[in-house]
Amino acid sequence: MATPTHADIWKKMSNIDVSEFVKSRGVGNRTLSWIPWSDCLALLQAHYPDFEYEFFPITLYPDGSAEVECKVTIGDVSRRIHLPVMDHKFNAIIAGPGSSPDSRSINDAKMRAFVKAVSILTGLGFQLYRDGSGVPVPVKTKAAKPTKKAAPKKPTAAESKKLLAERLSVLGAILEACEEHGGVDALHLTLGREIIKDGGPLDRADKAIDFLEREIGR
C-alpha cells in the first residue's frame, strides 16, 4: 500500500462531519468549541490505526507560564504544535501564590495539543480553529427534501452489535491513553477493562466513556 501524502490525508479526514462530537462552553462573551480528545483519537484510529504521537519536554517561561508540545505522525507526514498550559477559562496559568501549572493542567494541555495537532495534520475538525470565534463551521452537505418525521426506528440486532463494538473500541482507546498519561484512579481503569472483557452492555460503556472524558480533561 502506498504511503499517504498530506493531500491524501487531508482529503479523507477534513470531510468528516464532526458536529456530533463537538462540545461548547461560554467563556465571557465568547463561545468556545472543541472535540474531546477521546473522540478525536477514535476517529483517527479508525482511519489511520498506525498513527503515532509524541509529547516533548515542557517549556517553562520567565513569567511563570508553561507550554507543551505535541507531534502527530501518519506514515511519512507529521505536524508539530505548541500550546500554553491554560485554566478552564483558557487563560495561561502563571506560577505564583495560589496558582501554578500543576500536573493536571499540564495533562489537559497535552491532550488539547494532541487534538489541535491532529486537526492541523489531517483537517479533522479544522473548522473549530478557522475563524477564531470558536464556533464550528458545519460541513456543507446537499439539502435534503423535507420529509415527515417518522417514529424512531428500533435498531436491528446487527446494528446494535456494531454500535456496541464501536463504543467498546472508543473505551479501549481512552483507557490506553489514560494508562499512558495518568490522571485517573486505577479502580476506574479496572472497571473500564471489565466492561470491555464482558462485552458491554452499551449503557455501561457509554457511562464509562463519559466519566473518563470528564476525569482526564478535554
Secondary structure, DSSP 8 states (H G I E B T S, - for coil): -----HHHHHHHHTTS--GGG-EEEEETTEEEEE--HHHHHHHHHHH-TT-EEEE---EE-TTS-EEEEEEEEETTEEEEEEEE-B-TTS-B---BTTB---HHHHHHHHHHHHHHHHHHHH-TTTHHHHSSS-----------------------HHHHHHHHHHHHHHHHHHHHHHHHH--S-HHHHHHHHHHHHHT--HHHHHHHHHHHHHHH--
